[in-house]
Structures are given as C-alpha cells and as structure tokens.
Amino acid sequence: MFGRRVPPNVVFLLSLLLAVLSGVAAFRYARAENWLPALLWAAVAVWFLVDAARASGWRKKP
C-alpha cells in the first residue's frame, strides 16, 4: 500500500498468528459440534498457514 512493501517476516508472523487464532476458533466450534462454522474456520486457518509458508519463502536466504 502506498508503494511500500510489508517485510516478509511481518507477513509471516501475522499470518502465523491469524492461523493459530483461526485454528483455535475451529477447534472450539468443533468441540461444540457446530460443524459448518468449524469447517469455515478450519479453511481460514489453512489459508493463513499457506500464506505463512509462502511468506517464509520470500525471506532472503543468507
């Protein structure tokens, strides 16, 4: 945004944090046997995990 890129380590950490939070939400919905929200939150968690994996690949290798 505005011509600046977010550093890959920030994208990685935020994606990982959001994946964990989404996974916790999916787990809680699954424990309550609310399957549709559990599946939706699980899909969001996987989305953020894939994003974190891609962001880790953007880091410069020494």
PDB file of N, H, CA, C and O in Angstrom:
ATOM      1  N   MET A   1       0.844  -1.170   0.000  1.00  0.00           N
ATOM      2  CA  MET A   1       0.000   0.000   0.000  1.00  0.00           C
ATOM      3  C   MET A   1       0.890   1.235   0.000  1.00  0.00           C
ATOM      4  O   MET A   1       1.879   1.280   0.731  1.00  0.00           O
ATOM      5  N   PHE A   2       0.563   2.208  -0.786  1.00  0.00           N
ATOM      6  H   PHE A   2      -0.241   2.171  -1.379  1.00  0.00           H
ATOM      7  CA  PHE A   2       1.300   3.454  -0.915  1.00  0.00           C
ATOM      8  C   PHE A   2       2.725   3.236  -1.392  1.00  0.00           C
ATOM      9  O   PHE A   2       3.615   4.018  -1.055  1.00  0.00           O
ATOM     10  N   GLY A   3       2.956   2.180  -2.175  1.00  0.00           N
ATOM     11  H   GLY A   3       2.233   1.546  -2.449  1.00  0.00           H
ATOM     12  CA  GLY A   3       4.258   1.958  -2.769  1.00  0.00           C
ATOM     13  C   GLY A   3       5.275   1.286  -1.869  1.00  0.00           C
ATOM     14  O   GLY A   3       6.423   1.108  -2.274  1.00  0.00           O
ATOM     15  N   ARG A   4       4.892   0.910  -0.668  1.00  0.00           N
ATOM     16  H   ARG A   4       3.959   1.055  -0.339  1.00  0.00           H
ATOM     17  CA  ARG A   4       5.833   0.239   0.229  1.00  0.00           C
ATOM     18  C   ARG A   4       5.399  -1.195   0.441  1.00  0.00           C
ATOM     19  O   ARG A   4       4.209  -1.497   0.517  1.00  0.00           O
ATOM     20  N   ARG A   5       6.378  -2.069   0.535  1.00  0.00           N
ATOM     21  H   ARG A   5       7.346  -1.823   0.473  1.00  0.00           H
ATOM     22  CA  ARG A   5       6.086  -3.485   0.785  1.00  0.00           C
ATOM     23  C   ARG A   5       6.233  -3.777   2.266  1.00  0.00           C
ATOM     24  O   ARG A   5       7.098  -3.229   2.949  1.00  0.00           O
ATOM     25  N   VAL A   6       5.370  -4.647   2.738  1.00  0.00           N
ATOM     26  H   VAL A   6       4.667  -5.093   2.183  1.00  0.00           H
ATOM     27  CA  VAL A   6       5.485  -5.106   4.118  1.00  0.00           C
ATOM     28  C   VAL A   6       6.607  -6.143   4.156  1.00  0.00           C
ATOM     29  O   VAL A   6       6.666  -7.016   3.291  1.00  0.00           O
ATOM     30  N   PRO A   7       7.491  -6.059   5.142  1.00  0.00           N
ATOM     31  CA  PRO A   7       8.584  -7.035   5.216  1.00  0.00           C
ATOM     32  C   PRO A   7       8.050  -8.465   5.353  1.00  0.00           C
ATOM     33  O   PRO A   7       7.048  -8.691   6.031  1.00  0.00           O
ATOM     34  N   PRO A   8       8.712  -9.419   4.717  1.00  0.00           N
ATOM     35  CA  PRO A   8       8.229 -10.804   4.753  1.00  0.00           C
ATOM     36  C   PRO A   8       8.127 -11.390   6.153  1.00  0.00           C
ATOM     37  O   PRO A   8       7.251 -12.214   6.418  1.00  0.00           O
ATOM     38  N   ASN A   9       9.016 -10.973   7.055  1.00  0.00           N
ATOM     39  H   ASN A   9       9.728 -10.304   6.840  1.00  0.00           H
ATOM     40  CA  ASN A   9       8.930 -11.524   8.406  1.00  0.00           C
ATOM     41  C   ASN A   9       7.676 -11.041   9.135  1.00  0.00           C
ATOM     42  O   ASN A   9       7.131 -11.765   9.967  1.00  0.00           O
ATOM     43  N   VAL A  10       7.214  -9.832   8.834  1.00  0.00           N
ATOM     44  H   VAL A  10       7.657  -9.243   8.157  1.00  0.00           H
ATOM     45  CA  VAL A  10       5.973  -9.328   9.431  1.00  0.00           C
ATOM     46  C   VAL A  10       4.780 -10.089   8.862  1.00  0.00           C
ATOM     47  O   VAL A  10       3.869 -10.466   9.600  1.00  0.00           O
ATOM     48  N   VAL A  11       4.787 -10.313   7.558  1.00  0.00           N
ATOM     49  H   VAL A  11       5.527 -10.007   6.959  1.00  0.00           H
ATOM     50  CA  VAL A  11       3.709 -11.086   6.928  1.00  0.00           C
ATOM     51  C   VAL A  11       3.681 -12.499   7.495  1.00  0.00           C
ATOM     52  O   VAL A  11       2.610 -13.038   7.772  1.00  0.00           O
ATOM     53  N   PHE A  12       4.860 -13.102   7.670  1.00  0.00           N
ATOM     54  H   PHE A  12       5.730 -12.664   7.445  1.00  0.00           H
ATOM     55  CA  PHE A  12       4.944 -14.452   8.219  1.00  0.00           C
ATOM     56  C   PHE A  12       4.368 -14.508   9.627  1.00  0.00           C
ATOM     57  O   PHE A  12       3.555 -15.381   9.932  1.00  0.00           O
ATOM     58  N   LEU A  13       4.782 -13.587  10.481  1.00  0.00           N
ATOM     59  H   LEU A  13       5.442 -12.878  10.234  1.00  0.00           H
ATOM     60  CA  LEU A  13       4.317 -13.614  11.868  1.00  0.00           C
ATOM     61  C   LEU A  13       2.822 -13.343  11.979  1.00  0.00           C
ATOM     62  O   LEU A  13       2.129 -14.012  12.744  1.00  0.00           O
ATOM     63  N   LEU A  14       2.323 -12.379  11.232  1.00  0.00           N
ATOM     64  H   LEU A  14       2.887 -11.835  10.610  1.00  0.00           H
ATOM     65  CA  LEU A  14       0.890 -12.081  11.287  1.00  0.00           C
ATOM     66  C   LEU A  14       0.061 -13.229  10.721  1.00  0.00           C
ATOM     67  O   LEU A  14      -0.993 -13.560  11.265  1.00  0.00           O
ATOM     68  N   SER A  15       0.523 -13.829   9.650  1.00  0.00           N
ATOM     69  H   SER A  15       1.379 -13.559   9.208  1.00  0.00           H
ATOM     70  CA  SER A  15      -0.197 -14.969   9.078  1.00  0.00           C
ATOM     71  C   SER A  15      -0.197 -16.149  10.039  1.00  0.00           C
ATOM     72  O   SER A  15      -1.206 -16.840  10.184  1.00  0.00           O
ATOM     73  N   LEU A  16       0.924 -16.375  10.685  1.00  0.00           N
ATOM     74  H   LEU A  16       1.743 -15.814  10.567  1.00  0.00           H
ATOM     75  CA  LEU A  16       1.002 -17.463  11.653  1.00  0.00           C
ATOM     76  C   LEU A  16       0.088 -17.205  12.846  1.00  0.00           C
ATOM     77  O   LEU A  16      -0.586 -18.119  13.319  1.00  0.00           O
ATOM     78  N   LEU A  17       0.062 -15.978  13.329  1.00  0.00           N
ATOM     79  H   LEU A  17       0.610 -15.236  12.944  1.00  0.00           H
ATOM     80  CA  LEU A  17      -0.821 -15.623  14.441  1.00  0.00           C
ATOM     81  C   LEU A  17      -2.284 -15.804  14.064  1.00  0.00           C
ATOM     82  O   LEU A  17      -3.062 -16.362  14.837  1.00  0.00           O
ATOM     83  N   LEU A  18      -2.657 -15.336  12.887  1.00  0.00           N
ATOM     84  H   LEU A  18      -2.025 -14.882  12.260  1.00  0.00           H
ATOM     85  CA  LEU A  18      -4.042 -15.479  12.440  1.00  0.00           C
ATOM     86  C   LEU A  18      -4.405 -16.936  12.187  1.00  0.00           C
ATOM     87  O   LEU A  18      -5.549 -17.334  12.407  1.00  0.00           O
ATOM     88  N   ALA A  19      -3.452 -17.733  11.729  1.00  0.00           N
ATOM     89  H   ALA A  19      -2.523 -17.410  11.551  1.00  0.00           H
ATOM     90  CA  ALA A  19      -3.712 -19.167  11.538  1.00  0.00           C
ATOM     91  C   ALA A  19      -3.974 -19.849  12.871  1.00  0.00           C
ATOM     92  O   ALA A  19      -4.871 -20.684  12.981  1.00  0.00           O
ATOM     93  N   VAL A  20      -3.194 -19.496  13.880  1.00  0.00           N
ATOM     94  H   VAL A  20      -2.465 -18.817  13.791  1.00  0.00           H
ATOM     95  CA  VAL A  20      -3.398 -20.096  15.205  1.00  0.00           C
ATOM     96  C   VAL A  20      -4.744 -19.676  15.778  1.00  0.00           C
ATOM     97  O   VAL A  20      -5.476 -20.508  16.314  1.00  0.00           O
ATOM     98  N   LEU A  21      -5.075 -18.395  15.670  1.00  0.00           N
ATOM     99  H   LEU A  21      -4.480 -17.720  15.235  1.00  0.00           H
ATOM    100  CA  LEU A  21      -6.361 -17.921  16.192  1.00  0.00           C
ATOM    101  C   LEU A  21      -7.533 -18.565  15.456  1.00  0.00           C
ATOM    102  O   LEU A  21      -8.532 -18.927  16.077  1.00  0.00           O
ATOM    103  N   SER A  22      -7.416 -18.707  14.156  1.00  0.00           N
ATOM    104  H   SER A  22      -6.605 -18.413  13.652  1.00  0.00           H
ATOM    105  CA  SER A  22      -8.471 -19.357  13.377  1.00  0.00           C
ATOM    106  C   SER A  22      -8.572 -20.833  13.729  1.00  0.00           C
ATOM    107  O   SER A  22      -9.671 -21.385  13.795  1.00  0.00           O
ATOM    108  N   GLY A  23      -7.443 -21.465  13.954  1.00  0.00           N
ATOM    109  H   GLY A  23      -6.551 -21.016  13.900  1.00  0.00           H
ATOM    110  CA  GLY A  23      -7.450 -22.868  14.355  1.00  0.00           C
ATOM    111  C   GLY A  23      -8.097 -23.072  15.710  1.00  0.00           C
ATOM    112  O   GLY A  23      -8.815 -24.050  15.919  1.00  0.00           O
ATOM    113  N   VAL A  24      -7.848 -22.154  16.632  1.00  0.00           N
ATOM    114  H   VAL A  24      -7.265 -21.359  16.462  1.00  0.00           H
ATOM    115  CA  VAL A  24      -8.488 -22.233  17.950  1.00  0.00           C
ATOM    116  C   VAL A  24      -9.995 -22.071  17.809  1.00  0.00           C
ATOM    117  O   VAL A  24     -10.761 -22.796  18.444  1.00  0.00           O
ATOM    118  N   ALA A  25     -10.421 -21.129  16.984  1.00  0.00           N
ATOM    119  H   ALA A  25      -9.799 -20.541  16.468  1.00  0.00           H
ATOM    120  CA  ALA A  25     -11.858 -20.944  16.764  1.00  0.00           C
ATOM    121  C   ALA A  25     -12.471 -22.193  16.140  1.00  0.00           C
ATOM    122  O   ALA A  25     -13.558 -22.614  16.535  1.00  0.00           O
ATOM    123  N   ALA A  26     -11.788 -22.782  15.179  1.00  0.00           N
ATOM    124  H   ALA A  26     -10.904 -22.440  14.858  1.00  0.00           H
ATOM    125  CA  ALA A  26     -12.295 -24.005  14.546  1.00  0.00           C
ATOM    126  C   ALA A  26     -12.393 -25.135  15.557  1.00  0.00           C
ATOM    127  O   ALA A  26     -13.371 -25.883  15.558  1.00  0.00           O
ATOM    128  N   PHE A  27     -11.401 -25.263  16.409  1.00  0.00           N
ATOM    129  H   PHE A  27     -10.607 -24.655  16.408  1.00  0.00           H
ATOM    130  CA  PHE A  27     -11.413 -26.311  17.431  1.00  0.00           C
ATOM    131  C   PHE A  27     -12.567 -26.122  18.410  1.00  0.00           C
ATOM    132  O   PHE A  27     -13.238 -27.082  18.787  1.00  0.00           O
ATOM    133  N   ARG A  28     -12.789 -24.876  18.815  1.00  0.00           N
ATOM    134  H   ARG A  28     -12.243 -24.096  18.509  1.00  0.00           H
ATOM    135  CA  ARG A  28     -13.879 -24.625  19.775  1.00  0.00           C
ATOM    136  C   ARG A  28     -15.241 -24.901  19.158  1.00  0.00           C
ATOM    137  O   ARG A  28     -16.119 -25.459  19.816  1.00  0.00           O
ATOM    138  N   TYR A  29     -15.424 -24.516  17.903  1.00  0.00           N
ATOM    139  H   TYR A  29     -14.711 -24.063  17.368  1.00  0.00           H
ATOM    140  CA  TYR A  29     -16.693 -24.818  17.232  1.00  0.00           C
ATOM    141  C   TYR A  29     -16.864 -26.320  17.039  1.00  0.00           C
ATOM    142  O   TYR A  29     -17.975 -26.837  17.156  1.00  0.00           O
ATOM    143  N   ALA A  30     -15.781 -27.019  16.746  1.00  0.00           N
ATOM    144  H   ALA A  30     -14.878 -26.599  16.652  1.00  0.00           H
ATOM    145  CA  ALA A  30     -15.874 -28.468  16.566  1.00  0.00           C
ATOM    146  C   ALA A  30     -16.211 -29.158  17.883  1.00  0.00           C
ATOM    147  O   ALA A  30     -16.970 -30.127  17.898  1.00  0.00           O
ATOM    148  N   ARG A  31     -15.653 -28.669  18.988  1.00  0.00           N
ATOM    149  H   ARG A  31     -15.036 -27.882  18.976  1.00  0.00           H
ATOM    150  CA  ARG A  31     -15.977 -29.255  20.289  1.00  0.00           C
ATOM    151  C   ARG A  31     -17.443 -29.046  20.648  1.00  0.00           C
ATOM    152  O   ARG A  31     -18.040 -29.871  21.339  1.00  0.00           O
ATOM    153  N   ALA A  32     -18.025 -27.936  20.178  1.00  0.00           N
ATOM    154  H   ALA A  32     -17.539 -27.265  19.617  1.00  0.00           H
ATOM    155  CA  ALA A  32     -19.438 -27.661  20.428  1.00  0.00           C
ATOM    156  C   ALA A  32     -20.333 -28.327  19.385  1.00  0.00           C
ATOM    157  O   ALA A  32     -21.555 -28.177  19.422  1.00  0.00           O
ATOM    158  N   GLU A  33     -19.720 -29.064  18.453  1.00  0.00           N
ATOM    159  H   GLU A  33     -18.728 -29.185  18.423  1.00  0.00           H
ATOM    160  CA  GLU A  33     -20.419 -29.774  17.377  1.00  0.00           C
ATOM    161  C   GLU A  33     -21.195 -28.837  16.448  1.00  0.00           C
ATOM    162  O   GLU A  33     -22.258 -29.189  15.937  1.00  0.00           O
ATOM    163  N   ASN A  34     -20.652 -27.656  16.244  1.00  0.00           N
ATOM    164  H   ASN A  34     -19.789 -27.369  16.659  1.00  0.00           H
ATOM    165  CA  ASN A  34     -21.160 -26.736  15.220  1.00  0.00           C
ATOM    166  C   ASN A  34     -20.251 -26.908  14.006  1.00  0.00           C
ATOM    167  O   ASN A  34     -19.225 -26.239  13.883  1.00  0.00           O
ATOM    168  N   TRP A  35     -20.641 -27.815  13.115  1.00  0.00           N
ATOM    169  H   TRP A  35     -21.475 -28.359  13.215  1.00  0.00           H
ATOM    170  CA  TRP A  35     -19.716 -28.275  12.086  1.00  0.00           C
ATOM    171  C   TRP A  35     -19.479 -27.265  10.980  1.00  0.00           C
ATOM    172  O   TRP A  35     -18.354 -27.156  10.494  1.00  0.00           O
ATOM    173  N   LEU A  36     -20.492 -26.526  10.564  1.00  0.00           N
ATOM    174  H   LEU A  36     -21.406 -26.615  10.958  1.00  0.00           H
ATOM    175  CA  LEU A  36     -20.278 -25.568   9.478  1.00  0.00           C
ATOM    176  C   LEU A  36     -19.306 -24.461   9.883  1.00  0.00           C
ATOM    177  O   LEU A  36     -18.354 -24.202   9.147  1.00  0.00           O
ATOM    178  N   PRO A  37     -19.509 -23.793  11.032  1.00  0.00           N
ATOM    179  CA  PRO A  37     -18.501 -22.796  11.426  1.00  0.00           C
ATOM    180  C   PRO A  37     -17.122 -23.413  11.662  1.00  0.00           C
ATOM    181  O   PRO A  37     -16.102 -22.779  11.391  1.00  0.00           O
ATOM    182  N   ALA A  38     -17.092 -24.645  12.166  1.00  0.00           N
ATOM    183  H   ALA A  38     -17.920 -25.160  12.386  1.00  0.00           H
ATOM    184  CA  ALA A  38     -15.801 -25.303  12.387  1.00  0.00           C
ATOM    185  C   ALA A  38     -15.070 -25.504  11.066  1.00  0.00           C
ATOM    186  O   ALA A  38     -13.867 -25.261  10.978  1.00  0.00           O
ATOM    187  N   LEU A  39     -15.790 -25.944  10.042  1.00  0.00           N
ATOM    188  H   LEU A  39     -16.767 -26.141  10.114  1.00  0.00           H
ATOM    189  CA  LEU A  39     -15.160 -26.137   8.733  1.00  0.00           C
ATOM    190  C   LEU A  39     -14.715 -24.813   8.117  1.00  0.00           C
ATOM    191  O   LEU A  39     -13.650 -24.734   7.507  1.00  0.00           O
ATOM    192  N   LEU A  40     -15.528 -23.784   8.278  1.00  0.00           N
ATOM    193  H   LEU A  40     -16.394 -23.848   8.774  1.00  0.00           H
ATOM    194  CA  LEU A  40     -15.159 -22.477   7.729  1.00  0.00           C
ATOM    195  C   LEU A  40     -13.915 -21.919   8.420  1.00  0.00           C
ATOM    196  O   LEU A  40     -13.004 -21.426   7.756  1.00  0.00           O
ATOM    197  N   TRP A  41     -13.874 -21.996   9.752  1.00  0.00           N
ATOM    198  H   TRP A  41     -14.614 -22.396  10.292  1.00  0.00           H
ATOM    199  CA  TRP A  41     -12.697 -21.508  10.470  1.00  0.00           C
ATOM    200  C   TRP A  41     -11.473 -22.349  10.166  1.00  0.00           C
ATOM    201  O   TRP A  41     -10.362 -21.824  10.105  1.00  0.00           O
ATOM    202  N   ALA A  42     -11.660 -23.651   9.972  1.00  0.00           N
ATOM    203  H   ALA A  42     -12.564 -24.078  10.021  1.00  0.00           H
ATOM    204  CA  ALA A  42     -10.529 -24.510   9.608  1.00  0.00           C
ATOM    205  C   ALA A  42      -9.990 -24.133   8.231  1.00  0.00           C
ATOM    206  O   ALA A  42      -8.778 -24.137   8.016  1.00  0.00           O
ATOM    207  N   ALA A  43     -10.878 -23.812   7.307  1.00  0.00           N
ATOM    208  H   ALA A  43     -11.862 -23.809   7.482  1.00  0.00           H
ATOM    209  CA  ALA A  43     -10.437 -23.386   5.976  1.00  0.00           C
ATOM    210  C   ALA A  43      -9.663 -22.076   6.055  1.00  0.00           C
ATOM    211  O   ALA A  43      -8.665 -21.898   5.356  1.00  0.00           O
ATOM    212  N   VAL A  44     -10.117 -21.162   6.900  1.00  0.00           N
ATOM    213  H   VAL A  44     -10.928 -21.306   7.468  1.00  0.00           H
ATOM    214  CA  VAL A  44      -9.401 -19.897   7.081  1.00  0.00           C
ATOM    215  C   VAL A  44      -8.025 -20.155   7.698  1.00  0.00           C
ATOM    216  O   VAL A  44      -7.038 -19.529   7.311  1.00  0.00           O
ATOM    217  N   ALA A  45      -7.966 -21.079   8.655  1.00  0.00           N
ATOM    218  H   ALA A  45      -8.767 -21.588   8.969  1.00  0.00           H
ATOM    219  CA  ALA A  45      -6.680 -21.411   9.284  1.00  0.00           C
ATOM    220  C   ALA A  45      -5.705 -21.987   8.262  1.00  0.00           C
ATOM    221  O   ALA A  45      -4.525 -21.635   8.261  1.00  0.00           O
ATOM    222  N   VAL A  46      -6.190 -22.865   7.400  1.00  0.00           N
ATOM    223  H   VAL A  46      -7.149 -23.151   7.401  1.00  0.00           H
ATOM    224  CA  VAL A  46      -5.326 -23.435   6.361  1.00  0.00           C
ATOM    225  C   VAL A  46      -4.875 -22.344   5.396  1.00  0.00           C
ATOM    226  O   VAL A  46      -3.718 -22.321   4.976  1.00  0.00           O
ATOM    227  N   TRP A  47      -5.783 -21.448   5.050  1.00  0.00           N
ATOM    228  H   TRP A  47      -6.723 -21.467   5.391  1.00  0.00           H
ATOM    229  CA  TRP A  47      -5.444 -20.326   4.163  1.00  0.00           C
ATOM    230  C   TRP A  47      -4.274 -19.526   4.748  1.00  0.00           C
ATOM    231  O   TRP A  47      -3.313 -19.224   4.041  1.00  0.00           O
ATOM    232  N   PHE A  48      -4.357 -19.186   6.038  1.00  0.00           N
ATOM    233  H   PHE A  48      -5.138 -19.432   6.612  1.00  0.00           H
ATOM    234  CA  PHE A  48      -3.292 -18.401   6.656  1.00  0.00           C
ATOM    235  C   PHE A  48      -2.009 -19.213   6.826  1.00  0.00           C
ATOM    236  O   PHE A  48      -0.917 -18.649   6.763  1.00  0.00           O
ATOM    237  N   LEU A  49      -2.119 -20.520   7.040  1.00  0.00           N
ATOM    238  H   LEU A  49      -3.006 -20.979   7.092  1.00  0.00           H
ATOM    239  CA  LEU A  49      -0.914 -21.353   7.109  1.00  0.00           C
ATOM    240  C   LEU A  49      -0.189 -21.385   5.772  1.00  0.00           C
ATOM    241  O   LEU A  49       1.040 -21.314   5.725  1.00  0.00           O
ATOM    242  N   VAL A  50      -0.944 -21.493   4.689  1.00  0.00           N
ATOM    243  H   VAL A  50      -1.942 -21.551   4.727  1.00  0.00           H
ATOM    244  CA  VAL A  50      -0.334 -21.466   3.352  1.00  0.00           C
ATOM    245  C   VAL A  50       0.305 -20.107   3.099  1.00  0.00           C
ATOM    246  O   VAL A  50       1.391 -20.025   2.525  1.00  0.00           O
ATOM    247  N   ASP A  51      -0.363 -19.042   3.527  1.00  0.00           N
ATOM    248  H   ASP A  51      -1.245 -19.108   3.994  1.00  0.00           H
ATOM    249  CA  ASP A  51       0.189 -17.701   3.363  1.00  0.00           C
ATOM    250  C   ASP A  51       1.483 -17.547   4.164  1.00  0.00           C
ATOM    251  O   ASP A  51       2.439 -16.932   3.692  1.00  0.00           O
ATOM    252  N   ALA A  52       1.511 -18.104   5.370  1.00  0.00           N
ATOM    253  H   ALA A  52       0.734 -18.604   5.753  1.00  0.00           H
ATOM    254  CA  ALA A  52       2.731 -18.042   6.178  1.00  0.00           C
ATOM    255  C   ALA A  52       3.857 -18.833   5.517  1.00  0.00           C
ATOM    256  O   ALA A  52       5.011 -18.404   5.535  1.00  0.00           O
ATOM    257  N   ALA A  53       3.530 -19.974   4.939  1.00  0.00           N
ATOM    258  H   ALA A  53       2.592 -20.323   4.925  1.00  0.00           H
ATOM    259  CA  ALA A  53       4.552 -20.770   4.253  1.00  0.00           C
ATOM    260  C   ALA A  53       5.096 -20.023   3.040  1.00  0.00           C
ATOM    261  O   ALA A  53       6.297 -20.055   2.774  1.00  0.00           O
ATOM    262  N   ARG A  54       4.219 -19.358   2.313  1.00  0.00           N
ATOM    263  H   ARG A  54       3.243 -19.332   2.529  1.00  0.00           H
ATOM    264  CA  ARG A  54       4.685 -18.576   1.165  1.00  0.00           C
ATOM    265  C   ARG A  54       5.546 -17.408   1.620  1.00  0.00           C
ATOM    266  O   ARG A  54       6.559 -17.100   0.991  1.00  0.00           O
ATOM    267  N   ALA A  55       5.149 -16.755   2.712  1.00  0.00           N
ATOM    268  H   ALA A  55       4.327 -17.005   3.223  1.00  0.00           H
ATOM    269  CA  ALA A  55       5.921 -15.615   3.210  1.00  0.00           C
ATOM    270  C   ALA A  55       7.291 -16.054   3.703  1.00  0.00           C
ATOM    271  O   ALA A  55       8.262 -15.306   3.584  1.00  0.00           O
ATOM    272  N   SER A  56       7.380 -17.256   4.256  1.00  0.00           N
ATOM    273  H   SER A  56       6.591 -17.863   4.353  1.00  0.00           H
ATOM    274  CA  SER A  56       8.696 -17.730   4.701  1.00  0.00           C
ATOM    275  C   SER A  56       9.608 -17.975   3.503  1.00  0.00           C
ATOM    276  O   SER A  56      10.828 -17.878   3.631  1.00  0.00           O
ATOM    277  N   GLY A  57       9.042 -18.287   2.357  1.00  0.00           N
ATOM    278  H   GLY A  57       8.051 -18.366   2.253  1.00  0.00           H
ATOM    279  CA  GLY A  57       9.832 -18.459   1.144  1.00  0.00           C
ATOM    280  C   GLY A  57      10.314 -17.146   0.556  1.00  0.00           C
ATOM    281  O   GLY A  57      11.257 -17.127  -0.235  1.00  0.00           O
ATOM    282  N   TRP A  58       9.668 -16.041   0.939  1.00  0.00           N
ATOM    283  H   TRP A  58       8.902 -16.057   1.581  1.00  0.00           H
ATOM    284  CA  TRP A  58      10.073 -14.731   0.428  1.00  0.00           C
ATOM    285  C   TRP A  58      11.292 -14.183   1.144  1.00  0.00           C
ATOM    286  O   TRP A  58      11.944 -13.262   0.652  1.00  0.00           O
ATOM    287  N   ARG A  59      11.605 -14.746   2.307  1.00  0.00           N
ATOM    288  H   ARG A  59      11.076 -15.495   2.707  1.00  0.00           H
ATOM    289  CA  ARG A  59      12.751 -14.232   3.056  1.00  0.00           C
ATOM    290  C   ARG A  59      14.027 -14.434   2.251  1.00  0.00           C
ATOM    291  O   ARG A  59      14.176 -15.413   1.519  1.00  0.00           O
ATOM    292  N   LYS A  60      14.926 -13.497   2.403  1.00  0.00           N
ATOM    293  H   LYS A  60      14.804 -12.702   2.997  1.00  0.00           H
ATOM    294  CA  LYS A  60      16.210 -13.616   1.702  1.00  0.00           C
ATOM    295  C   LYS A  60      17.046 -14.679   2.382  1.00  0.00           C
ATOM    296  O   LYS A  60      17.160 -14.714   3.607  1.00  0.00           O
ATOM    297  N   LYS A  61      17.617 -15.530   1.584  1.00  0.00           N
ATOM    298  H   LYS A  61      17.524 -15.502   0.589  1.00  0.00           H
ATOM    299  CA  LYS A  61      18.457 -16.588   2.120  1.00  0.00           C
ATOM    300  C   LYS A  61      19.896 -16.070   2.220  1.00  0.00           C
ATOM    301  O   LYS A  61      20.387 -15.429   1.292  1.00  0.00           O
ATOM    302  N   PRO A  62      20.582 -16.348   3.354  1.00  0.00           N
ATOM    303  CA  PRO A  62      21.967 -15.827   3.507  1.00  0.00           C
ATOM    304  C   PRO A  62      22.967 -16.538   2.634  1.00  0.00           C
ATOM    305  O   PRO A  62      24.152 -16.209   2.659  1.00  0.00           O
TER     306      PRO A  62
END
